[in-house]
Amino acid sequence: MSTPTPAQTPAQTPAQAPASAPTQTPSAQMPEGRISSGGPWEDRYGYARAVVAGPHVLVSGCTATVGGEVQHVGDAYRQTLTAFSIALDAVEKAGTTRADVVRTRMFVVNADDFDAVGKAHGEIFGDVRPACTSVQIAGLVDRRMLVEVEVEAYRAASGGGG
């Protein structure tokens, strides 16, 4: 399967997200269903940025791709911050917060980047302390991507934080 380039897929903005994407503010009552970021690959490859299933929010892998362009080429630390920002946006659209994050996964191309990726994770989640997995991988769909992250959040129906 070939990887789409920005020229092959028009960049979409969050304003172009399907009307079915939840837009409510965080509350004890989480929306059920799928959340779109409006990214070009969601429709093309048949996935959602996040899925809300009961008290669980499962966020798909996020890279530092914004508007179809890889950001911060060569900088794993800044790519990690950007990827988690995209993931946390989905967490918030689902009605949860950073404090509700219970698991993160980081897929890192270069072992030498683990410290930079871990530093970014610590800055974002140091006070939350979710379960975390870091794995070195052979590569991502675009060789400029150095890291991909996944996030899972959980909030009991009573609205208590993780």
Backbone as JSON, one array per atom type, in Angstrom:
{
  "sequence": "MSTPTPAQTPAQTPAQAPASAPTQTPSAQMPEGRISSGGPWEDRYGYARAVVAGPHVLVSGCTATVGGEVQHVGDAYRQTLTAFSIALDAVEKAGTTRADVVRTRMFVVNADDFDAVGKAHGEIFGDVRPACTSVQIAGLVDRRMLVEVEVEAYRAASGGGG",
  "N": [[0.86, -1.16, 0.0], [0.62, 2.2, -0.88], [1.86, 5.23, 0.56], [0.01, 8.14, 1.16], [0.82, 11.32, -0.13], [1.12, 14.79, 0.83], [0.31, 16.18, -1.49], [-1.36, 14.37, -2.68], [-3.51, 14.07, -0.99], [-5.85, 16.32, 0.11], [-5.27, 18.79, 2.57], [-7.02, 18.92, 5.61], [-8.86, 20.87, 7.91], [-9.63, 21.13, 11.48], [-12.16, 22.31, 11.44], [-13.37, 21.16, 9.3], [-14.18, 18.71, 10.07], [-16.35, 15.87, 10.21], [-19.87, 16.4, 10.71], [-20.84, 14.76, 12.68], [-18.96, 14.56, 14.65], [-18.27, 14.74, 18.09], [-18.79, 17.75, 19.89], [-19.14, 18.71, 22.36], [-18.52, 20.12, 25.62], [-16.13, 19.01, 28.13], [-17.5, 16.72, 30.45], [-19.17, 14.9, 33.09], [-20.67, 13.07, 31.75], [-19.82, 11.19, 29.15], [-19.53, 11.33, 25.59], [-20.66, 8.75, 23.37], [-19.1, 6.88, 20.78], [-17.43, 7.78, 17.7], [-14.63, 9.93, 17.15], [-13.47, 12.47, 15.11], [-10.52, 13.98, 13.78], [-10.47, 15.35, 11.53], [-8.47, 14.8, 9.85], [-6.77, 13.86, 6.77], [-6.4, 11.11, 6.34], [-8.15, 9.6, 7.84], [-10.77, 9.13, 6.73], [-9.95, 8.01, 4.31], [-8.58, 5.65, 5.04], [-10.31, 4.45, 6.79], [-10.64, 4.82, 9.69], [-10.99, 6.14, 13.07], [-9.99, 9.08, 14.83], [-10.3, 8.89, 17.55], [-12.03, 6.63, 19.75], [-14.85, 6.38, 21.73], [-15.83, 4.32, 24.24], [-18.01, 3.4, 26.46], [-16.66, 4.13, 29.6], [-14.16, 4.42, 28.52], [-11.63, 5.96, 26.53], [-10.12, 5.64, 23.55], [-7.38, 6.46, 21.79], [-6.24, 6.72, 18.52], [-3.06, 6.03, 16.91], [-0.86, 8.79, 16.88], [1.05, 11.12, 15.1], [3.52, 13.66, 14.42], [2.18, 15.06, 12.4], [0.68, 17.64, 10.78], [-1.87, 19.2, 9.11], [-1.28, 17.62, 6.91], [1.46, 17.72, 6.69], [4.63, 16.74, 7.9], [5.83, 17.79, 10.96], [8.6, 19.45, 12.58], [10.91, 18.07, 11.59], [13.48, 15.76, 12.13], [13.64, 16.23, 14.85], [12.99, 14.61, 17.55], [12.01, 15.12, 20.14], [10.37, 17.47, 19.9], [8.6, 16.5, 17.99], [7.32, 14.56, 19.51], [6.01, 16.1, 21.48], [4.19, 17.45, 19.81], [2.73, 15.3, 18.71], [1.53, 14.22, 21.04], [-0.01, 16.43, 21.73], [-1.92, 16.45, 19.69], [-3.16, 13.99, 20.26], [-4.14, 14.52, 22.85], [-5.95, 16.52, 22.31], [-7.97, 15.04, 21.1], [-8.68, 13.47, 23.31], [-9.8, 15.43, 24.96], [-11.96, 16.26, 23.33], [-13.47, 14.04, 23.64], [-14.53, 14.31, 26.11], [-12.95, 13.93, 28.32], [-9.93, 14.48, 30.27], [-6.43, 15.38, 30.39], [-5.65, 14.46, 32.88], [-7.15, 12.18, 33.11], [-5.89, 10.27, 31.63], [-4.71, 7.02, 31.34], [-3.0, 5.23, 30.14], [-0.18, 5.24, 28.02], [1.49, 4.9, 24.88], [4.53, 4.73, 23.16], [6.05, 4.75, 20.11], [9.09, 4.47, 18.8], [11.46, 5.32, 16.37], [14.29, 5.56, 16.33], [16.62, 4.36, 18.6], [18.33, 6.08, 19.93], [16.77, 8.28, 20.37], [15.13, 7.84, 22.53], [15.49, 9.08, 25.07], [14.89, 11.81, 24.57], [12.24, 11.58, 23.72], [11.1, 10.42, 26.01], [11.57, 12.52, 27.81], [9.83, 14.52, 26.82], [7.39, 13.16, 27.24], [7.44, 13.0, 30.05], [7.24, 15.73, 30.74], [4.66, 16.28, 29.96], [3.04, 14.33, 31.24], [4.04, 13.89, 33.8], [2.91, 14.46, 36.34], [0.61, 12.98, 36.19], [1.2, 10.31, 35.66], [0.66, 7.89, 33.94], [0.3, 4.38, 32.99], [2.89, 3.2, 30.92], [4.32, 2.44, 27.78], [7.2, 1.99, 25.86], [8.54, 1.49, 22.7], [10.94, 0.39, 20.39], [10.84, 0.71, 16.92], [10.96, -0.43, 13.47], [10.34, 1.51, 11.57], [8.23, 4.24, 10.4], [5.34, 5.28, 8.44], [6.21, 7.46, 7.0], [9.42, 8.48, 6.46], [10.36, 10.72, 7.74], [9.03, 10.89, 10.09], [9.56, 10.39, 13.46], [8.48, 9.4, 15.77], [5.55, 7.84, 17.07], [2.54, 8.09, 18.87], [0.23, 6.68, 21.24], [-2.76, 7.01, 23.15], [-4.7, 6.29, 26.01], [-7.61, 6.96, 27.79], [-9.55, 7.06, 30.81], [-12.57, 7.32, 32.53], [-14.64, 6.98, 35.21], [-18.21, 6.54, 35.32], [-19.2, 8.2, 37.3], [-17.74, 10.47, 37.08], [-15.35, 10.88, 38.33], [-11.83, 11.5, 38.42], [-9.03, 9.79, 36.8]],
  "CA": [[0.0, 0.0, 0.0], [1.45, 3.39, -0.91], [1.53, 6.26, 1.53], [-0.39, 9.36, 0.47], [1.62, 12.51, 0.12], [0.23, 15.94, 0.96], [-0.24, 16.54, -2.79], [-2.4, 13.4, -3.03], [-4.66, 14.21, -0.11], [-5.96, 17.71, 0.54], [-5.23, 19.0, 4.01], [-8.28, 19.33, 6.2], [-8.73, 21.51, 9.22], [-10.65, 20.62, 12.39], [-13.47, 22.84, 11.08], [-13.93, 20.32, 8.26], [-14.53, 17.42, 10.64], [-17.75, 15.52, 9.99], [-20.8, 16.98, 11.67], [-21.12, 13.82, 13.76], [-17.9, 14.6, 15.66], [-18.74, 15.4, 19.3], [-18.19, 19.05, 20.14], [-19.53, 19.14, 23.68], [-17.45, 20.37, 26.56], [-15.95, 17.88, 29.05], [-18.49, 16.59, 31.52], [-19.2, 13.56, 33.66], [-21.31, 12.22, 30.76], [-18.98, 11.17, 27.96], [-20.23, 10.9, 24.38], [-20.27, 7.45, 22.8], [-18.91, 6.91, 19.35], [-16.15, 8.07, 17.07], [-14.22, 11.33, 17.1], [-12.58, 12.74, 13.99], [-9.72, 15.2, 13.84], [-10.56, 15.95, 10.22], [-7.27, 14.45, 9.08], [-7.09, 13.28, 5.46], [-6.27, 9.66, 6.25], [-9.21, 8.92, 8.58], [-11.76, 8.62, 5.78], [-9.28, 7.21, 3.29], [-8.21, 4.33, 5.55], [-11.39, 3.89, 7.58], [-10.45, 4.8, 11.14], [-11.33, 7.35, 13.8], [-8.91, 9.59, 15.69], [-10.55, 8.31, 18.87], [-13.28, 5.92, 19.95], [-15.33, 6.4, 23.11], [-16.58, 3.1, 24.52], [-18.26, 3.46, 27.89], [-15.77, 5.07, 30.26], [-12.84, 4.36, 27.88], [-11.33, 6.74, 25.34], [-8.98, 5.01, 22.9], [-6.92, 7.37, 20.75], [-5.39, 6.11, 17.5], [-1.7, 6.53, 16.85], [-0.69, 10.17, 16.44], [2.4, 11.56, 14.78], [3.63, 15.12, 14.34], [1.69, 15.48, 11.09], [-0.33, 18.68, 10.9], [-2.23, 19.67, 7.78], [-0.65, 16.77, 5.91], [2.91, 17.93, 6.68], [5.37, 16.32, 9.1], [6.42, 18.92, 11.66], [9.81, 19.26, 13.39], [11.73, 17.01, 11.0], [14.77, 15.56, 12.78], [13.58, 16.6, 16.28], [12.07, 13.65, 18.2], [11.39, 15.76, 21.31], [9.28, 18.34, 19.46], [7.59, 15.65, 17.36], [6.56, 13.91, 20.59], [5.1, 17.12, 22.03], [3.14, 17.69, 18.83], [1.89, 14.1, 18.63], [0.69, 14.15, 22.25], [-0.98, 17.52, 21.65], [-3.0, 15.96, 18.83], [-3.86, 12.95, 21.01], [-4.86, 15.12, 23.97], [-7.1, 17.21, 21.74], [-9.01, 14.01, 20.96], [-9.09, 13.13, 24.68], [-10.69, 16.49, 25.42], [-13.2, 16.19, 22.55], [-14.22, 12.89, 24.16], [-15.09, 14.63, 27.41], [-12.01, 13.62, 29.4], [-8.82, 15.41, 30.36], [-5.08, 14.8, 30.54], [-5.63, 13.77, 34.17], [-7.85, 10.9, 32.95], [-5.07, 9.37, 30.82], [-4.25, 5.89, 32.15], [-1.98, 4.48, 29.42], [0.41, 5.82, 26.82], [2.45, 4.06, 24.16], [5.38, 5.52, 22.29], [6.75, 3.93, 19.13], [10.23, 5.32, 18.47], [12.24, 4.75, 15.29], [15.72, 5.53, 16.68], [16.86, 4.15, 20.03], [19.0, 7.27, 20.47], [15.76, 9.31, 20.66], [14.28, 7.48, 23.67], [15.58, 10.07, 26.14], [14.16, 13.01, 24.15], [10.82, 11.22, 23.72], [10.74, 10.28, 27.41], [11.54, 13.86, 28.42], [8.57, 15.14, 26.42], [6.33, 12.45, 27.96], [7.49, 13.43, 31.45], [6.74, 17.1, 30.85], [3.2, 16.28, 29.78], [2.33, 13.4, 32.11], [4.79, 13.63, 35.04], [2.03, 14.48, 37.51], [-0.48, 12.03, 35.96], [1.87, 9.02, 35.75], [-0.06, 6.75, 33.36], [1.1, 3.24, 32.56], [3.56, 3.66, 29.7], [5.16, 1.5, 27.04], [8.02, 2.57, 24.79], [9.0, 0.41, 21.85], [11.66, 0.78, 19.19], [10.26, 0.09, 15.73], [11.8, -0.31, 12.27], [10.04, 2.74, 10.85], [6.85, 4.68, 10.26], [4.95, 5.39, 7.04], [7.0, 8.54, 6.4], [10.71, 8.37, 7.14], [10.6, 11.93, 8.55], [8.37, 10.67, 11.38], [10.46, 9.73, 14.4], [7.74, 8.84, 16.9], [4.09, 7.78, 17.03], [2.06, 7.87, 20.24], [-1.16, 6.3, 21.49], [-3.22, 7.42, 24.48], [-5.98, 5.77, 26.49], [-8.11, 7.65, 28.98], [-10.64, 6.35, 31.49], [-13.24, 8.06, 33.6], [-15.83, 6.29, 35.68], [-19.45, 7.26, 35.06], [-19.44, 9.2, 38.33], [-17.03, 11.68, 36.72], [-14.1, 10.99, 39.06], [-10.62, 11.42, 37.59], [-8.31, 8.53, 36.76]],
  "C": [[0.9, 1.22, 0.0], [0.95, 4.4, 0.09], [1.14, 7.52, 0.8], [0.57, 10.49, 0.82], [0.67, 13.68, 0.27], [-0.4, 16.36, -0.37], [-1.38, 15.61, -3.19], [-3.65, 13.55, -2.19], [-4.74, 15.64, 0.36], [-5.96, 17.79, 2.06], [-6.61, 19.44, 4.48], [-8.0, 19.98, 7.53], [-9.79, 20.94, 10.14], [-12.05, 21.13, 12.05], [-14.14, 21.98, 10.02], [-14.29, 18.94, 8.78], [-16.0, 17.13, 10.37], [-18.65, 16.06, 11.09], [-21.08, 16.05, 12.84], [-20.06, 13.83, 14.85], [-18.42, 15.34, 16.89], [-18.02, 16.73, 19.5], [-18.53, 19.55, 21.54], [-18.32, 19.34, 24.57], [-17.32, 19.19, 27.51], [-16.99, 17.89, 30.15], [-18.42, 15.16, 32.03], [-19.83, 12.58, 32.67], [-20.5, 12.26, 29.47], [-19.81, 10.75, 26.75], [-19.76, 9.52, 23.97], [-20.0, 7.66, 21.32], [-17.51, 7.26, 18.91], [-15.9, 9.57, 17.02], [-13.24, 11.47, 15.96], [-11.77, 13.99, 14.26], [-9.82, 15.95, 12.52], [-9.36, 15.65, 9.35], [-7.61, 13.71, 7.8], [-7.09, 11.76, 5.42], [-7.39, 8.92, 6.97], [-10.25, 8.33, 7.64], [-11.13, 7.67, 4.78], [-9.0, 5.79, 3.77], [-9.21, 3.76, 6.55], [-11.13, 3.77, 9.06], [-10.86, 6.12, 11.75], [-10.12, 7.79, 14.62], [-9.06, 9.0, 17.08], [-11.91, 7.62, 18.87], [-13.6, 6.0, 21.44], [-16.21, 5.18, 23.29], [-16.79, 3.04, 26.03], [-17.34, 4.48, 28.52], [-14.37, 5.15, 29.63], [-12.77, 5.29, 26.68], [-10.04, 6.16, 24.76], [-8.58, 5.88, 21.72], [-5.97, 6.63, 19.81], [-3.99, 6.71, 17.55], [-1.64, 7.93, 16.26], [0.78, 10.45, 16.19], [2.4, 13.09, 14.77], [3.24, 15.62, 12.96], [0.53, 16.44, 11.29], [-0.62, 19.22, 9.51], [-1.56, 18.9, 6.67], [0.86, 16.9, 5.83], [3.54, 17.48, 7.99], [6.06, 17.55, 9.69], [7.71, 18.5, 12.35], [10.68, 18.1, 12.9], [13.09, 16.97, 11.69], [14.77, 15.83, 14.27], [12.53, 15.72, 16.99], [11.34, 14.27, 19.38], [10.18, 16.59, 20.87], [8.2, 17.55, 18.72], [6.72, 14.97, 18.41], [5.57, 14.89, 21.21], [3.93, 17.36, 21.09], [2.18, 16.5, 18.75], [0.98, 13.98, 19.85], [-0.33, 15.28, 22.27], [-2.18, 17.11, 20.81], [-3.83, 14.91, 19.57], [-4.7, 13.55, 22.14], [-6.04, 15.98, 23.5], [-8.27, 16.24, 21.58], [-9.55, 13.59, 22.32], [-10.08, 14.16, 25.19], [-12.01, 16.5, 24.65], [-14.09, 15.05, 23.04], [-14.8, 13.15, 25.54], [-14.21, 14.23, 28.58], [-10.86, 14.63, 29.35], [-7.5, 14.65, 30.42], [-5.0, 14.0, 31.83], [-6.31, 12.4, 34.12], [-7.05, 9.89, 32.13], [-4.49, 8.29, 31.72], [-3.18, 5.06, 31.46], [-1.5, 5.3, 28.22], [1.34, 4.79, 26.19], [3.22, 4.97, 23.22], [6.19, 4.58, 21.41], [7.84, 4.81, 18.54], [11.11, 4.61, 17.42], [13.7, 4.57, 15.7], [15.9, 5.39, 18.19], [17.52, 5.36, 20.68], [18.02, 8.37, 20.85], [14.92, 9.0, 21.9], [14.33, 8.52, 24.78], [14.78, 11.33, 25.8], [12.64, 12.75, 24.19], [10.32, 11.08, 25.16], [10.65, 11.61, 28.14], [10.24, 14.57, 28.09], [7.39, 14.49, 27.15], [6.28, 12.91, 29.42], [6.97, 14.83, 31.66], [5.22, 17.15, 30.76], [2.49, 15.49, 30.87], [3.01, 13.14, 33.45], [3.93, 13.61, 36.28], [0.88, 13.49, 37.39], [0.02, 10.6, 36.15], [1.03, 7.84, 35.23], [0.87, 5.56, 33.16], [1.66, 3.61, 31.19], [4.39, 2.54, 29.09], [5.91, 2.26, 25.97], [8.64, 1.42, 24.01], [9.8, 1.0, 20.69], [11.07, 0.0, 18.02], [11.19, 0.32, 14.53], [11.55, 0.99, 11.52], [8.56, 3.03, 10.85], [6.57, 4.93, 8.78], [5.67, 6.51, 6.29], [8.32, 8.58, 7.15], [11.06, 9.61, 7.95], [9.96, 11.83, 9.93], [9.3, 9.87, 12.28], [9.73, 9.04, 15.54], [6.24, 8.85, 16.57], [3.63, 7.45, 18.43], [0.6, 7.42, 20.22], [-1.5, 6.69, 22.92], [-4.54, 6.73, 24.77], [-6.36, 6.54, 27.75], [-9.29, 6.86, 29.54], [-11.25, 7.29, 32.52], [-14.52, 7.32, 33.94], [-17.06, 7.16, 35.45], [-19.75, 8.34, 36.09], [-18.7, 10.49, 38.06], [-15.74, 11.85, 37.48], [-12.92, 10.83, 38.14], [-9.93, 10.09, 37.77], [-7.44, 8.36, 37.91]]
}
